[in-house]
Amino acid sequence: MTYVSMFFNPYYQKGSDVADIVLGRTFPRVFAKGQTEHGGVTYYFLTEESKRAFEQEPSRYVGVPATP
């Protein structure tokens, strides 16, 4: 039996980082607990709580850069 772990291979993950603008950090998209669209842009969230916070008041977070 052969097992290949592509999700955690750095080459495979290259370019897959997304920002959770509520938490102010980036993370691999595969770990996103939710996503939503606002103003034609898709936003990803590391936690369900950060997604809810964004949905309650998106203007508070739009335009805030995430830190690496």
N, C-alpha and C positions, 0 to 999 in steps of 0.2 A: 504494500500500500504506500502511496506517495502522498505527502501532505505539503501544500504550498501556502505560505502565509503572505498574501500580497498586501493586505491592509496595513501591515506594519513594516513593510519594506520601504525605506526612505526614498528610493527611486520611484516607486509606485505612488507614494503620497505627495511627491513634488507637485506643487501647484494646487493642492487640495485644501489648504488652510483657508478658513473663513473666520470672520470676526463676529464675536458676540458684543454688540455695541453697548449693551446694558452693563455687562461685566467689565468691558474695556480690555478684552484679551482675544487672541486668536487661538484656534484649535483646529484639528483635522475634521473636515466635514462629516466623516463617518461617525463621529461622536455626538453630532447634533441631536438634541432632544426635541427640537421643533424648528419650524421655519414659518415665516409669514411674509406677505408682500405689502409694501407701502410705497406709494408714489412710483410704481413700476419697477421697484427694486426688491429683490428677495433678500431677506435678512435671516440669518441662522442663529440659533441660541443653544448654549451649552446646557442650560437648565430650563425646566418648564416654568420656573419662577421668573427667570429673566424674560422669557417670551411673554408672560402675562403682564409684567411691568411695562414692556414696550408697547403692547397692545392697548394698555390703559392710557398711556401718554407718549405717543411716538415722537412728538415735536421736542420732547425733552432730550431725546437720544440721537436723532438724525443730525449728522454733521459732526459727531464726536468720534475722533479717531481711536482705533484700538491699539493697544501696545502689544508688541510681539512677546 
